[in-house]
Amino acid sequence: MEDNRVGCVLVTKGGRIEGIATRYDFVHHLVVGGLDAHATSISRIMHTSPVTIGSSETMVDALKLMAQKKVERLIVINPKDRNQILGVISLEDVIASLESSEAFHFMSREKADQIRGIVRRLTPNLLARYSGEERTWMEREVSDETKALLMLLEESEVSLRV
């Protein structure tokens, strides 16, 4: 993961997605949980129900799905062949895309500034930094911020492709 500068790895079997393991999963299970990295299989730490999104969906759709499923990464698939993995999109990617969007040029300065403010508060890997009660509180905060962002984007009819 470090060599390829990615935040997760996909686990596949016979071309089908079996799971996803994130940087947080490795830290949580191996470092904090004390599991032996050489003796622990990836299947023990991966999420077995990764969330997918079709490549024709918008960034707003991706953000909605992330908020609904409480995940920071979506596996992008070919909508015509659900077994064809095209890549992974993170909350960080969605936020960067929204922040650099030319769609802001077609809305009022006030609305664009509101959206940019919310986007800046949705920092990358935010939830991974917390656990327990703090994480529950942060999930609510991120959820509220995401809902506010989605409302502003929908009002502005921003439609960005993944």
C-alpha positions as CSV (number, residue, x, y, z in Angstrom):
1,M,0.0,0.0,0.0
2,E,2.8,2.4,0.9
3,D,4.7,1.6,-2.4
4,N,1.6,2.3,-4.5
5,R,0.4,5.3,-2.3
6,V,-3.0,3.8,-1.8
7,G,-5.2,3.8,1.3
8,C,-6.7,0.3,0.8
9,V,-6.4,-3.0,-1.0
10,L,-9.1,-5.0,-2.6
11,V,-9.3,-8.7,-2.0
12,T,-10.6,-10.7,-5.0
13,K,-11.2,-14.3,-5.8
14,G,-11.9,-15.5,-9.4
15,G,-12.5,-11.9,-10.4
16,R,-15.1,-11.3,-7.7
17,I,-14.7,-8.8,-4.9
18,E,-14.3,-10.6,-1.6
19,G,-13.4,-7.7,0.6
20,I,-11.5,-4.5,1.2
21,A,-8.8,-3.7,3.8
22,T,-7.9,-0.1,4.6
23,R,-4.9,1.4,6.2
24,Y,-7.1,1.9,9.3
25,D,-7.9,-1.8,9.4
26,F,-4.2,-2.7,9.4
27,V,-3.4,-0.3,12.2
28,H,-6.5,-1.2,14.2
29,H,-6.1,-5.0,14.0
30,L,-2.3,-5.4,13.8
31,V,-0.9,-2.5,15.8
32,V,-3.6,-1.7,18.3
33,G,-5.1,-5.3,18.4
34,G,-1.7,-6.9,18.7
35,L,-2.1,-9.4,15.9
36,D,1.0,-10.8,14.2
37,A,1.3,-9.3,10.7
38,H,3.2,-12.4,9.5
39,A,0.6,-14.8,10.8
40,T,-2.6,-13.0,10.3
41,S,-4.4,-13.5,7.0
42,I,-6.0,-10.5,5.2
43,S,-9.4,-12.2,5.4
44,R,-9.3,-11.8,9.2
45,I,-9.0,-8.0,9.0
46,M,-10.9,-7.1,5.8
47,H,-14.4,-5.9,5.4
48,T,-16.4,-8.6,3.7
49,S,-19.2,-6.4,2.4
50,P,-17.5,-3.5,0.5
51,V,-19.8,-0.9,-1.0
52,T,-19.7,-0.5,-4.8
53,I,-20.8,2.3,-7.1
54,G,-21.3,2.3,-10.9
55,S,-18.9,4.4,-12.9
56,S,-21.7,6.4,-14.4
57,E,-22.9,7.8,-11.1
58,T,-22.1,11.3,-10.0
59,M,-19.8,12.6,-7.3
60,V,-23.0,13.7,-5.4
61,D,-24.3,10.1,-5.7
62,A,-20.9,8.8,-4.3
63,L,-21.1,11.3,-1.4
64,K,-24.7,10.2,-0.7
65,L,-23.8,6.5,-0.7
66,M,-20.7,7.1,1.5
67,A,-22.9,9.0,4.0
68,Q,-25.7,6.4,3.9
69,K,-23.3,3.4,4.3
70,K,-20.9,5.3,6.6
71,V,-17.8,4.4,4.6
72,E,-14.9,6.4,3.3
73,R,-14.2,4.4,0.1
74,L,-16.4,3.0,-2.7
75,I,-15.3,0.4,-5.2
76,V,-16.1,1.7,-8.7
77,I,-17.4,-0.9,-11.0
78,N,-18.6,-1.2,-14.6
79,P,-22.4,-0.9,-14.4
80,K,-22.7,-3.3,-17.4
81,D,-20.4,-5.9,-15.8
82,R,-20.6,-5.7,-12.0
83,N,-17.6,-8.0,-11.7
84,Q,-15.3,-5.5,-13.6
85,I,-13.6,-3.4,-11.0
86,L,-12.5,0.0,-12.4
87,G,-11.0,1.5,-9.2
88,V,-11.6,2.9,-5.8
89,I,-12.9,6.3,-4.9
90,S,-12.3,7.8,-1.5
91,L,-14.1,10.5,0.5
92,E,-10.9,12.5,-0.1
93,D,-11.2,12.1,-3.9
94,V,-14.9,13.2,-3.8
95,I,-14.1,16.2,-1.7
96,A,-11.2,17.2,-3.9
97,S,-13.3,16.8,-7.0
98,L,-16.1,18.9,-5.5
99,E,-13.7,21.6,-4.3
100,S,-12.1,21.9,-7.8
101,S,-15.3,21.7,-9.7
102,E,-16.1,24.4,-12.2
103,A,-19.7,24.1,-11.1
104,F,-18.9,26.6,-8.5
105,H,-18.6,29.2,-11.2
106,F,-22.3,28.9,-12.1
107,M,-23.7,29.6,-8.6
108,S,-23.8,32.5,-6.3
109,R,-20.6,33.3,-4.4
110,E,-22.4,32.8,-1.1
111,K,-23.6,29.3,-2.0
112,A,-20.1,28.4,-3.4
113,D,-18.4,29.6,-0.2
114,Q,-20.9,27.6,1.9
115,I,-20.1,24.5,-0.1
116,R,-16.3,25.1,0.1
117,G,-16.6,25.6,3.9
118,I,-18.3,22.3,4.4
119,V,-15.9,20.5,2.0
120,R,-12.9,21.8,4.0
121,R,-14.4,20.5,7.3
122,L,-14.8,17.0,5.8
123,T,-11.1,16.3,6.2
124,P,-9.7,13.0,4.7
125,N,-9.8,9.9,6.9
126,L,-11.5,11.9,9.7
127,L,-13.4,9.0,11.3
128,A,-10.3,6.8,11.3
129,R,-8.7,9.1,13.9
130,Y,-11.4,8.3,16.5
131,S,-12.8,5.4,18.4
132,G,-15.5,4.7,21.0
133,E,-17.7,7.6,22.0
134,E,-15.6,10.1,20.2
135,R,-16.0,8.2,17.0
136,T,-19.8,8.1,17.5
137,W,-19.9,11.8,18.0
138,M,-17.7,12.4,14.9
139,E,-19.9,10.2,12.8
140,R,-22.8,12.3,13.7
141,E,-20.9,15.5,13.0
142,V,-19.6,14.2,9.6
143,S,-23.1,13.0,8.8
144,D,-24.6,16.4,9.6
145,E,-21.9,18.1,7.5
146,T,-22.4,15.7,4.6
147,K,-26.2,16.2,4.7
148,A,-25.7,20.0,4.6
149,L,-23.3,19.6,1.7
150,L,-25.6,17.4,-0.2
151,M,-28.5,19.8,0.3
152,L,-26.4,22.7,-1.0
153,L,-25.2,20.7,-4.0
154,E,-28.7,19.5,-4.9
155,E,-30.0,23.0,-4.6
156,S,-27.2,24.1,-7.0
157,E,-27.8,21.2,-9.3
158,V,-24.2,20.1,-9.2
159,S,-23.8,16.9,-11.2
160,L,-20.2,15.6,-11.4
161,R,-19.2,12.3,-12.9
162,V,-17.1,9.8,-10.9
